[in-house]
Amino acid sequence: MADPTNAPEPTAPDAPADGPEAAQLPGGADPTAPAGPRPLGLTVTPTGQPAVDAGLARLAGADHLPVSGHLGMYEDVHRGLRDTLASLDQHPGPSAPSPTPDRPDH
């Protein structure tokens, strides 16, 4: 009968092999280095509103920015979208006359 304490330890299927080639990944990447940025691969559907579409196009470009540039770009796009929404409440043309209090002579 075999002694189970002398058996080789099982390895996980994804575990690297022992030896000098164990630390090499395809392309010479270091497996212990943190993973770099990966594109999100999001698709943007046009809305038909030029200002909104311009903001969404800028968001799609975030994949090409370093992480340190994301916050400023997100804040700028958010500000633009907020301004676009606020402009929907404004009506073109002359402003309405201000209301006057009820006066008995009118």
C-alpha positions in Angstrom: 0.0 0.0 0.0 1.4 3.5 -0.9 2.3 6.0 1.8 0.1 9.1 1.2 2.6 11.4 2.9 5.2 10.7 0.3 3.0 11.4 -2.7 3.7 14.6 -4.7 1.5 17.5 -3.8 -1.3 18.1 -6.3 -1.0 21.4 -8.2 -3.9 23.5 -9.4 -4.4 23.4 -13.2 -3.6 27.1 -13.4 -0.4 26.9 -11.3 2.8 27.8 -13.1 5.3 25.0 -13.6 8.6 25.0 -11.6 11.8 26.2 -13.2 13.1 29.3 -14.9 10.2 29.4 -17.4 7.7 29.5 -14.6 8.0 33.2 -14.1 7.5 33.9 -17.8 4.1 34.6 -19.4 3.6 34.9 -23.2 5.2 38.1 -24.4 7.6 38.1 -21.5 5.1 39.7 -19.0 5.9 39.4 -15.3 3.0 37.5 -13.6 3.7 39.3 -10.3 3.4 42.7 -11.8 0.0 44.4 -11.4 -2.3 44.2 -14.4 -2.3 47.2 -16.6 -5.4 49.1 -17.7 -7.8 47.2 -19.9 -10.3 48.8 -22.2 -13.9 48.5 -21.0 -15.1 48.0 -24.5 -18.3 50.0 -24.0 -20.4 51.0 -27.0 -22.1 54.4 -27.1 -25.5 54.8 -28.7 -26.0 58.2 -30.1 -28.9 60.1 -28.5 -29.5 62.7 -31.2 -28.6 65.6 -28.8 -25.2 67.0 -29.9 -24.1 68.1 -26.5 -25.0 64.7 -24.9 -23.4 62.8 -27.7 -20.2 64.8 -27.3 -20.0 64.0 -23.6 -20.6 60.3 -24.2 -17.9 60.3 -26.9 -15.5 61.8 -24.3 -16.4 59.0 -21.9 -15.7 56.4 -24.5 -12.2 57.9 -24.7 -11.5 57.2 -21.1 -9.8 53.9 -22.1 -6.9 56.0 -23.5 -6.3 58.1 -20.4 -4.2 57.2 -17.4 -6.3 56.6 -14.3 -5.1 59.9 -12.8 -7.0 61.7 -15.7 -10.3 60.0 -15.2 -11.7 62.1 -12.4 -11.2 65.4 -14.2 -12.7 64.1 -17.4 -15.7 62.6 -15.5 -16.3 65.8 -13.7 -16.1 67.8 -16.9 -18.5 65.5 -18.7 -20.9 65.5 -15.7 -20.8 69.3 -15.7 -21.6 69.4 -19.4 -24.5 67.0 -19.0 -25.9 68.9 -16.0 -25.7 72.1 -18.0 -27.5 70.4 -20.9 -30.3 69.3 -18.6 -30.6 72.7 -17.0 -30.9 74.3 -20.5 -34.0 72.2 -21.1 -35.8 74.2 -18.4 -35.0 77.5 -20.2 -37.4 78.6 -22.9 -36.1 80.5 -25.9 -37.5 84.0 -26.6 -38.2 87.0 -24.4 -38.6 86.4 -20.7 -42.1 86.4 -19.3 -43.3 89.6 -17.6 -43.0 89.4 -13.8 -46.3 89.0 -12.1 -47.8 92.1 -10.4 -49.8 92.0 -7.3 -53.5 92.3 -7.6 -54.4 95.9 -7.5 -58.0 97.2 -7.0 -57.7 99.8 -9.8 -57.1 97.1 -12.5 
